Amino acid sequence: MPRSRLLHFFRYRLAEYSLRAFVALFPHVPPRLAEGFVEFSARATFFLLARYRRRMEATLLTVAGAEISDARARRELVRRAWRNFGRSVYETAAAMFVSREKLRSLVRIEGEEHLRQALAKQRGVIALSAHLGNFTMIGPRLAAEGYRFSALVKQPRDERFARLSDSYRLRVGVKTISAKPRRRSVHEILSALRRNEIVLVISDEFKGAGVEVEFLGQAAQAPRGPVTLALRTGAPIVPMFLTRDKQDRLTLTICPEVELVHTGDRKSAVAANLARIATVLEAAVRRYPDQWSWLGFRENGAGRSGPSSEDGAAALPPRTGSPP
């Protein structure tokens, strides 16, 4: 076996058994001790994982760099984002071991009427979100409410680790749709939408091939998938974001359906609607910069003026005690 494949194998086996051990031990650890360990781990990894910390800092400064000139304040923003991500891992693990009633009490829902109205059209719902707040809890929370829910996931290269992750999602009521192979992915999404189910798509991965939009003042490549599917099936696109306030209370905010532009030309319709989606995502990210954990954003055309976030902000209910 080549050295690279061997390293790949051992890296995923280490991740697999660490995850298995974490999940197995989790219910036996007192909550206060577990939370203390999460806080300690967040502080330790903040210093140890400097490469990822710098990537997060570069990403967050595209959101709040102009407003935060003090180096100490910038570092504190990154520290909060790092801590919030670690906290989200803990909360997602805890979701596997609590009752539906307990999960409902842990995560409040605002705007559920928008989801009900969209589902009433009987075309399924494309749930649009970002790597914001505790986005991995969107599915478990809606599943606890009785909704049928799938998540489109970019799977790890190791099939064994991918199957383990899928099994854990299923324990909290979330079915996995693998993003690859693409043909099979599209078939599974269409089948779920025909059954009037919810399919979650995380849409702030602005890289690779796509349609150019303005996002956070930069030119970015937006994936066509959500808009193409919506135009093809008539499925409503409903933005939703699960964020925390200063007391770590979680709220799932479900926004009104995105009103899509319909033109005679499919290509121009896709571009126009992707611009609308980018505006909605930007508004959410700007509102909660210390809860955005996407590390893959790359500068591209920095310095260009970005889109106004007013339209996206209008789709979001007023903040409820969330951090500035």
Disulfide bonds with the S-S distance in Angstrom:
none
